[in-house]
Amino acid sequence: MAVVFEKPSLWQRVVPMFEGFDGPLAFAVFLLACAGLVTMYSSGYDDGARFYDQCRNMLIAGVIMFVVAQIPPQRLATWAVPLYTLGVALLIAVAVFGVTKKGARRWLNVGITIQPSEILKIAMPLMLAWWFQKREGQLRPLDFLVAAILLGTPAALIVRQPDLGTALLVVTAGLAVIFFAGLSWKLILPPVLLGLAAITLVLAFQSRLCADGVRWPVLHDYQQQRICTLLDPSRDPLGKGFHILQGMIAIGSGGIWGKGFMQGTQAHLDFVPEATTDFIFAAYSEEFGLVGNLLLIAGFIFLVLRGLMIALAAPTLFSRLLAGSVTFIFFTYAFVNMGMVSGILPVVGVPLPFISYGGTAMVTLGLGIGILMSIAKSKRLVQS
């Protein structure tokens, strides 16, 4: 007697692919992306085809997110060493024959212009999560030293470009993995206290340290100027302090409820610099006000909390470390961008996730969300 097997329908074959989409996480990303497109339409209205380019960027990021969500975390672990090695090699290539724009050598021309440092935002947590998984159950101080070297090497190359914003994100992602792996508080507290002491000294002796002709060790001149401008933007209102002052003016002019969609004057009259990229939060704040800001912040908080829940429920050490660090990347993106636009942090060129214009950054964000969804899917498969 012949056995007949029914061929599964297209619907039956497609539905399992969407099991990698964690519902609450996908909902948070969808709302943030909608807010980003609405803001981009307004802030980029006088800037050519940026809105349509951003739609394309989000579509590409969505495809990448969908594909990565289908890949098991164990398979992602096999990418760690090759991706990290490729990223470091490309950073060295940038240092040797990279493309220089606006005084910074950050790009590489390989037929198309790419920014290799973006690779490390994902490659770094992948590499360190892979390393600590290999050492699971037998961690020694030497293992943390190796992790510090793995983190410090690309970070130093990125700072040398110079690109302080990307270096901050890479270091944050790496430190998150090291912290979640079990780094002792005895090693964490000294640098934290040293940093607080340095901030206190800068605030106490601001007038002297920021006087003309004074040069700080270690920092580049432009980095020193950013810090001094943060402390007192009015010292150069038409130069270095212009970004911060105009951002603060735009946020304040929005009031409680905002001026309304397409009604922002600071952005449309070109007072807000980089209104579609790094300072898009200022344009958003002017049109949607304090209420809109609170809703946007609530969206990011929900995204971060959902990512941490996925990390806590992950079935393996690699998955937990990777999910935790990727989530921390999203937190750092949002906190640093809003902080610098609001005038409480130096201007370091960090985009606002799903809101700011950008192709490479959007792809990185899609990859990060795809990783979280892959880990969420693996958790459900283990439970079943």
Residue, then its C-alpha position, 0 to 999 in steps of 0.5 A: m500500500a503506497v503512503v501518500f504525504e501531503k505537500p505542505s502549503l505555502w502558508q504552512r511553510v512561511v508561518p514557522m519563519f515568523e516564529g523568530f519574531d518576538g511579539p512585544l519586541a517587534f511591536a516596540v520596533f514598529l512604533l519607533a520606526c513609525a515615529g522615525l518616519v514621521t519625524m524624517y518626513s518633516s525634518g527632511y522635507d526640505d532636504g531632497a529624497r531623504f525620507y524615501d532613502q530612509c524608507r529604503n534603509m528601514l526596508i533593508a534593515g527589516v529584511i536583515m532582521f528577518v533573516v538573522a531571526q531565523i539563524p540559531p544562536q549557536r550558528l551566530a557563535t560560529w561567526a564571532v571570530p571571522l567577523y571580529t577578525l574581518g572588522v579589525a583587519l578593515l580598521i587597520a586598512v582604514a588607518v593605512f589607506g582610508v578615505t578622509k572626510k571632514g578631517a577624519r579617516r573613517w571610511l574605506n572605498v571597496g567599490i562602495t564607501i563603507q565604515p568598518s567601525e560599524i561592524l565592531k558594534i556587533a562583532m565585539p559583543l559576538m566575540l566576547a560572548w563567544w570567548f566567555q562561553k569557551r571559558e564557562g565554569q573555569l573563568r580566571p583573572l587572565d580571561f578578563l585580561v584577554a577580553a580587555i585586549l580583545l576590546g581595547t585593540p579595535a577601540a584604540l583603532i577607532v579612537r585614532q580615526p578619530d571617531l569618539g562616538t562609535a568608539l563609545l558604543v563599541v566599548t559599551a557593548g564590550l564592557a556590558v559582556i564583561f560585566f554580565a560575565g561576572l567581573s568583580w565589583k572590586l575591579i569596576l569601582p576604581p575606574v568609576l571613582l576615578g572618572l567621577a573624581a576627574i569630572t569633579l575636578v573639571l567642574a571645579f576648575q572649569s574656567r582655568l582648564c578651558a582657558d585659551g591656550v590650555r591643552w589637556p593630555v590624552l584628548h584631541d583638541y576637538q574632544q577638549q573643545r567639545i567638553c568645554t563647550l558642553l560646560d559653557p555653550s555660550r563661550d562660542p555661541l556661533g561656533k562650537g556651542f551652536h549645535i548645543l544651543q540650537g538643540m536646547i532652543a528647539i527642545g524648549s520651544g516645543g513646550i508641553w504639547g509641541k508646535g505640531f507636525m510640520q510646524g517646527t520653525q527651528a528645523h525648517l529654517d535650518f537653525v538646528p544643524e544635522a536636523t535629520t541625523d544626530f540632532i533629529f531629536a531636537a526637531y522631534s521635540e519641537e513638533f511633539g513637545l514634552v508629551g511626545n518626548l515622554l512617549l518616545i522615551a517610554g518606547f525605548i524603555f520598553l525596548v530595553l526592558r524587553g531585551l533584558m527579559i530575553a537575555l534573562a530567559a536565554p538558554t545558554l551563557f552565550s545567548r545571555l551575554l549577547a542579548g544583554s550586550v545588544t540591549f545595552i547598545f540600544f540603551t547607549y544609543a538612545f541615552v547618549n543621543m538624547g543627552m547630547v542634544s539636550g546639552i547634558l553630554p558632549v556632542v559625539g555623533v551618535p544617532l537616535p535608533f530608528i529615528s535618525y537618518g543613516g544606512t549603515a547605522m540602520v543596518t546595524l540596528g536591524l542586525g541587533i534586533g534580529i539577534l534578539m529575536s533569534i535568541a527569543k526563538s531559541k528560548r521558546l524552542v528549548q521550552s517546548 
